[in-house]
Amino acid sequence: MTLKAKMTVDKEYKIGKIDDRIYGSFIEHLGRAVYEGIYEPDHPTADAQGFRQDVIELVKELKVPLVRYPGGNFLSGYNWEDGVGPVADRPRRLDLAWRTTETNQIGTNEFMDWAKKINAEVNMAVNLGTRGIDAARNLVEYCNHTSGSYWSDLRISHGYKDPHNIKTWCLGNEMDGPWQIGHKTATEYGRLAAETAKAMKWVDSSIELVACGSSNRHMPTFAEWEATVLDHTYDHVDYISLHTYYGNRDNDLGNYLAQSLDMDQFIYSVISTADYIKAKKRSKKTINLSFDEWNVWFHSNEADKKIEPWSIAPPQLEDIYTFEDALLVGSMLISMLKRADRVKIACLAQLVNVIAPIMTEKGGEAWKQSIFYPYMHASVFGRGEAIHAVVSSPKYDSKDFTDVPYLDTVVVHDEESEALTIFAVNRHQSESLLLECDFRSYEGYQVVEHIVLENADVKATNQVKRDNVVPHSNGTAKADQGALTAELSKLSWNVIRLAK
């Protein structure tokens, strides 16, 4: 018997405008993300500044609008002043977060140059682990003040006459985590973040600030942390952050593909907590969410235990992603789009080499991992307004989840280009799913393309010069007078594109 799923899409069922920054990413001074990732001056494709142009071209394919920098755990021991001025004068430092040596060849100005090359904004982070108000306000002055002050004139002396005008700033990183340099209680962090936020906005009132939420939903302090931090910072910040990573450690595929339900619950819980503080403060302001670390991360855990301490840019966190990982990444993107009314910023962690969609060989090629494709499809085709789809799908139970729908989906409508896109994952391991969709309120729309990412081997991976996991455009979606039918292959990521 063919499994069927039904959905109704109506232009009145709007979730909210999708902020382009939901397709952001992340570069940390960690492993080979910076050195041998984006920066390799001896590489055949390196430009005059030493940036790999083959990597730049792949990042441009992803249309990454925003990149978080410079960390991550690295941030909490970082002195930003080490990374500006003449490169020859920059100190080498021990990075206690990842037990490596940081050369500081790349710093704030170089990274801003790289971001311009990929057409992205920077989500700059300030160190609230070993440092605080003074270093943070000075960095804002250095980056954003025009001229006529010590730090802005120092930037000019470093060859950057025009300010960088960085809009989005993170107030530290994962300060709830005992692994963090300068780990703090919620009250300690909340007070410091509030005072730092005030000073930073006094330097530049146009910036937006992200307060640290919990490192993941399973932290013992989760929810209480968010409530306490927002109690202190509510009037001074614009976003609260969320971080989560998943992995198929038990090799239980049904349970693994249901992990995005945990992500859903995480998002709903943080929204609830933020709105509780809004009510408590009788505020008219709404705090939105920045999911500024999310991905699959577990493949490299054992290899990372063997890294030689204090080496320079060792291969750390280099997960090689499988086809099943790409399916979960697709569902994680769907989770965030389903709450695009509140999730305004998100950063896939990370972008190159370190738990990344793009991998590089030193002196060699750059290539696309399996997770590159759902991320690219969402970023390229998922701009516009998120539309709530009313879905009826068969379901299953797994070890940790009940009533998991086989069909995971969200719809995006771009009014400007008159494009309608359905993103859909079929979680069923052995059966295709016949999708029947009623979209009568979108008159005159026809299927342009049905992209499918599928593979008979759920453990299939891509390697340099060996692309085993790649999408095709041979999907079966058809539309006629407001009714769409499509066969969604077992275990598949689908992008159904419609236009007038």
Secondary structure, 3 states (H helix, E strand, C coil): CCEEEEEEEEEEEEEEECCHHHHEEECCCCCCCCECCCECCCCCCECCCCEEHHHHHHHHHHCCCEEEECCCHHHHHCCHHHHCCCHHHCCCEEECCCCEEECCCCCHHHHHHHHHHCCCEEEEEECCCCCCHHHHHHHHHHHHCCCCCHHHHHHHHCCCCCCCCCCEEEECCCCCCCCCCCCCCHHHHHHHHHHHHHHHHHHCCCCEEEECCCCCCCCCCCCHHHHHHHHHHCCCCCEEEEEEEECCCCCCHHHHHCHHHHHHHHHHHHHHHHHHHHHHCCCCCCCEEEEEEEEECCCCHHHHCCCCCCECCCCCCCCCCEHHHHHHHHHHHHHHHCCCCCEEEEEECCCECCCCCEEECCCCCEEECCCHHHHHHHHHHCCCEEEEEEEECCEECCCCCCCEECEEEEEEEECCCCEEEEEEEECCCCCCEEEEEECCCCCCCEEEEEEEECCCCCCCECECCECCCCCECCCCCEEECCEEEEEECCCEEEEEEEEC
